[in-house]
């Protein structure tokens, strides 16, 4: 299982061919762990919780991903996620 920091998620999300539907994106990232300020979450599971059916760009997917993250996941200003 691969791990990726939230700040690096854009490059990982860019690996998909767009447009992509939510179920396909969730399946593609089912083995990726997203490191957050408050711990870790499965990237595929987070994507499956979004409300958009189809993502046209990696940026669209990243925006929706941020919408399902709890506020604590991004940490305090100047705090680097995934680092203690």
Secondary structure in CASP SS format (residue, H / E / C, confidence):
PFRMAT SS
TARGET T0000
AUTHOR 0000-0000-0000
METHOD secondary structure of the structure
MODEL  1
X C 1.00
X E 1.00
X E 1.00
X E 1.00
X E 1.00
X H 1.00
X H 1.00
X H 1.00
X H 1.00
X H 1.00
X H 1.00
X H 1.00
X H 1.00
X C 1.00
X C 1.00
X C 1.00
X C 1.00
X C 1.00
X C 1.00
X E 1.00
X E 1.00
X H 1.00
X H 1.00
X H 1.00
X H 1.00
X H 1.00
X H 1.00
X H 1.00
X C 1.00
X C 1.00
X C 1.00
X E 1.00
X E 1.00
X E 1.00
X E 1.00
X E 1.00
X C 1.00
X C 1.00
X E 1.00
X E 1.00
X E 1.00
X E 1.00
X H 1.00
X H 1.00
X H 1.00
X H 1.00
X H 1.00
X H 1.00
X C 1.00
X C 1.00
X C 1.00
X C 1.00
X C 1.00
X E 1.00
X E 1.00
X C 1.00
X C 1.00
X H 1.00
X H 1.00
X H 1.00
X H 1.00
X H 1.00
X H 1.00
X H 1.00
X H 1.00
X H 1.00
X H 1.00
X H 1.00
X C 1.00
X C 1.00
X H 1.00
X H 1.00
X H 1.00
X H 1.00
X C 1.00
X C 1.00
X C 1.00
X C 1.00
X C 1.00
X C 1.00
X C 1.00
X C 1.00
X C 1.00
X C 1.00
END
